[in-house]
């Protein structure tokens, strides 16, 4: 939830990082009010002062937020097991590529690579999609000695057979903000007012949207850029899977009455606020993923929807072999630590229910399924509950 500008464009004052702020103001002065996705792109990915470019610790107790990787290597171990299952489903190809996008500092990659040691995928080639040079350097240091290469975007991926996976990638894709007004929808743009940034409603209504009417002032988010990312992945994928873990909901839930202010949130030092225009470059800006919109975009570029479930049910199926390996053993410290970590990942009041896992495929056998989706419902309802914009 955040406070939008009224028709007179009034909003609260704020203090920001001067250099990035001035450059954003200059762009607005030169080209007019910008889409929020552009503002978000600059605030998060600016090569000098963007949030994800900075050296500040972002993940973990001393950072700004927790992720699945924060609890320890067990999450990577579980994913490694799923990748081995994928390799088996694909007929155990001699060359199997693992593509990760949104790798942050490389910790999850290191956990998965360690877990694959001594398995048939020990020699699998790892590609990280990473446009930021600063993160590439961090990843290369952490993954020194591993068979890893980097590309700048999905469009640069070579043809591959294997899996593209991500953990909290799609929530970080810049999005636009839509506002219901007079039975239609319009976009909220970012404008300048003195030294500050404000939200300013577009004078043009959106034509051709599939969104149903909502009360005046109802807000929701739209990620126009995710289809382009999916297209790049699909074009390179000869045969394989796309596995994404993120927090979000179906399109129908996105438009529920109690979400009239959208799902946008900002995080810094584990503190949440709803003021995305304050302090650009100093905090994370995010919103929940619309998995219905993601499914429709994936379908449009040739990816088939195979599975969708919450993280709790995914891990119950995917971690079965790991739990069986612990059964009957004395409660050693390493085993107890794994169990505590798994409990955090499974907990329905935290990560277990908030995070969802979705699976797409291309040119794969239809008769075999991943253990992580053994307890999942038929995912096709996602396609029928989309809130995408035409």
N, C-alpha and C positions, 0 to 999 in steps of 0.2 A: 504494500500500500504506500502511496505517496501523494503529496498534495500537488495537484496540477494548477496551472495558471488559470485565472478566470478570463472572461472575455476582454477585460481591460488589460490583460497580460501582467497583472500584478503578481509578485511572488516574493519570497523571503530573500534577504541578502546573504551572501556567503563569501568566504575567504578561500582562495585556491592557490595552487602552485603557479606562480607568475608566468613562467616561460610557456608551459603548455596552455594555460588559460589565454594568454595573449595571442597565441597562434590560432586557437579556436575562435576567438573574437575576430581576428583578422579574416579568417575564412568566412565567417558569417557576414562580415562587412562587405566582402568581395562578391559573394554568391547568394546571399540571403539566408533566411532561416534554414537550418539543416535538419535532415532526418535524425531521429534519435539514434538509429543504427550507426550513423557516421560519427556522432558525438561519442558513442560507446566505443567505436573502433579506435578513436584517438585516445580516449581515456584509458583503455586497456592495453592497446597494442602500439601506441606511438613509440618509434624507435629510440627516442631519447628519454621520455618521462612516463611512458605507459606503465600501468600497474603491473602487467605481467613481465615487463622488461626490468623492473627494479630488482635490487638484490635483497630486498626485505624478505624474511621468512613468511611464507603464506600458509603453509599446511602444517597442522599439528598444534600441540598445546601452546607453543610459544608464537604461533602464527595467527592467521586471521580466521581460519575455519578448519574443520576436520573433513577428511575424505576416507574412503575405504582403505586407502594405503596407510592411514595414520595408525591403524591398530596393529600393524606388524606384517610379516611376510605371508601369513596364512591366506590372504586374499589372492596374492600372486600364485600361490601353490594351487589353489582351487581353479583359477583360470588356466594354469598349465594343464591340469587334468582335462578341462574342456577342449583345449587345443589338440591334445592327443586324441580325444574322441572324434574331433573334426577330421583329423588326418586319417583316422580309420574309416570314417564314413566316406571320405573321398577316394578310398581305395588304396591308401598308404602310398601316395605319390613319392617319388624319389626326391623331388624338390618341393618343399613346403615353405611358404613365406608368411611371416607374421608381421603385419603392418600395424603400428600403433600411432594414433593421432591424439594430441593433447597430453603428451607424456610428462609435462611439468619438468621436474628435475631428473627424471629417469628412474626413480625409486621403484615404481611398479615394474618397469622393464627388467630391472636387476632382480627383483623377486621372482618373476616368471622364468627368466633365463636360468637362475639358480635351481629352481624347481624342475626344470627340464633336463638338467644335467643327469646323464646316465639313462635317458629315455630315447626312444626312436627320433625325437625332435631335438636332440642335443645339438645337431648341426643345422637346424633350421635357420634360414637367413632372416634377420630382423631389420625392418625399415621403419624409421621414425619420420613422420610428416611434421616438420617444424619450421615455420617461417622466421622465427626470431633467433638471431645469431647468439644472443646472450644465453638463451635456453639450450641451444645446440652445444655450446661450450660446457655448460653444467652437465648435460647428459653424457657427453663424450668422456668427461672426467670420471663420472660414476660408472660408466659402462666400458671402461678401458679394457681391452683384451677380448671383448665380445665381438661376434660377427654382426656388426651394426652399420648401417649406412643411413644417410639422411636425404630427404627431398623437401623442397620448399612448400609444395602443395599437392593435393591429390592428383591434379592434372599432370604432375611430373612423375607419377608412379609408373614403373615398368609393368608390362603384363605379368600377372602373378596368379599362382594357385595357392590358396591358403585362407587366411583370415585377416580382416581389418577389425581392430577392436579399439574401444575408447572407454575411458572412465571420466565422466563429467566433461565431455567435449561439447555436446550440443547446447548445454545451458550457457556456455561461454560464447556462442555465436551471437554477434550483434543483432539486436532485434529492434523493430519499430513499435511504437505505441499507438493504438487505435482507440478512439473515443466515440461512443454512441451519441448521436444528436439528431433530433427530429426524425426518428425512425430509420436513420441511415448511419454510416460510419465515416469518420474523418480521421486524419492523422494528426498527432500532436508533434509539432516541430520544436526545435531548440533555437531560440533567438537570444539576442543580447539586449540587456537593459542596463545602461551604465557599465559598471564593472562586473555585473552579474549575468548569469544565464537564466532564462525563463522558458517555460513551456508556452507555445503559441499555437492555437488550433489552425490547421490548414483551412484555406478558404474553399477548397475543393473537396467534395465528397467522393468516396471510393465507389467506383462503378463495377458491378459484376462480382462483388464479394458473396461468398456462400454463407456468411455470418447472418444469423437471424437478428431481428430487431431486439434492442435492449433499451432499458430506461436511459434517459439523458444522463451523461456523465459516466456511464459504465465504461471501464477501461479493460483492455486486453492487449496481449503482445503478439507480434507476428515476426517470425524469422524467415525473411525472404532468401537469405543466403544459404540455407541448409541444403536446398535442392542442388545448387551448384556443387557443393562438396560431395553429395551423394553421387552426382553424375560423374565426377572425376574418379571416385572409387569404383563405380560400376564399370566404367570404360576400361579400367586396368584389370579388373578381376575377370580372369578367364573361367575360373571355377572356384567356389569357396563360400565363405560366410562373412557377414558383418554383424558383430556383437557390440552392443552399446549399453553401458550402464550409466544411468543419470537419474535425476529426480524430476518428477513431473506427473502427468495425468492424461486422461483422454480429453478429446476436444469438448465433449459434453460437460465434463467436470470443469473445464476451463471457464465455461460460460455460466456456471451455477450462480444463483443470486448472491451468495455470500462472498463471491469473488469480484464484486463490483469495482474494486480498486486494482484489479490485476494481481500478478504474482511477483512483480519486480521487487528486488531487495538488494541492499548493499551491505558489505561486510568488511570490518576492520577490527583486528584484535578481538575476535569473537563477539563483537558488538554489531547488531543489525540496525540499519536505519533505512528510511524510505526517501532519501533525498539524493537521487543520482546525479544532480547537477552540481552538487557541492564537491569541492576538492578533487577534480578530475586527476586521475593517475595515482591517487592515494588510497583507493579502496576498490574492492571487487564490486562489479555490477552484474547482476544475474537475474534470471527469471526461470520459472519452471518450464520444462519441455512439454510441448503438446505432442504426445506420442501418436495421436491420430494424424496430425499434419505431417509428422515425420514419416509415418507409414505410407501416406498417399504420395509424398514426394519420392520415397524410395521405390514405390510401385511404378511411378511414372518414368523412372530411369532404368527399369529392368531388374529390380531386386524384388524377390518374393518374400512376403512376411511369413515366418515360420513359428515364432514364439514370442510371447509377452507375458511377464509375470512380475511380481514384486521380488525384491532381493531376498526376502525371507524364504519364499518358496523355491527360488532359484538355488539358493545355497543348500537347502535341505536335500535337494536332488544331487547337486554338483559335488557336495562334500561327503557323500555316502561312503566312498572308498577310503577317504581320509579318516573318517570316524571309525570305520571297521578296522582299520590298521591300528587304532588306539585301543580297541576293545580287548579287555583282559590283561592289559599291560599295567604294571605298577605306575601310580601317578607321579611320574618324574616331573621335575620343574619345567622342562621343555614342553611336555604334553599338557601340563596344566596351563601354561602360557598360551598354547594354541587354542585350548578350549575356551579360555577367557576372551581371546580375540574373536573367536568364532561367535561367541555369545553376543558380543557387541555388534557384530555384523548382522546377526539374525534378529536382534531385539525389535519387536514390532512397533515400539514407541519411538524408536530412533531411526537407524539406517535401514532396518529390515522392511519397514513399510514405506518410508519416504522415497527410497531408491527403487527404480524399476529396471528391468533387464529386457531388452528387445533383440530379436534375432532375425536377420534377413539372409537370403541365400541367392546364389546364381549358379545354374547348371549343376545342381547337386541331386543325389538320389532322394526320392521322396519318402521312402519306406523306413528310413532310420532317423532317430531323434536324439538330441543331446539329453543327458541325464538331468541337466539343469532345468529342463522344461517338462519333466515327467509329471509335475503337479500343476502345470499351467492349464488354463482354459483355452478354448479355441480363440485365437487372436483376431479373427476376421472382423469382429465387431469394431475394432479400432478404425477400420476403413470407413465404417458407416457413421462414425461420430466425429468427423473432422471439423475443425474450425479454421481451415485454411482460407486464404484470400485468393481470389482469381486474379 
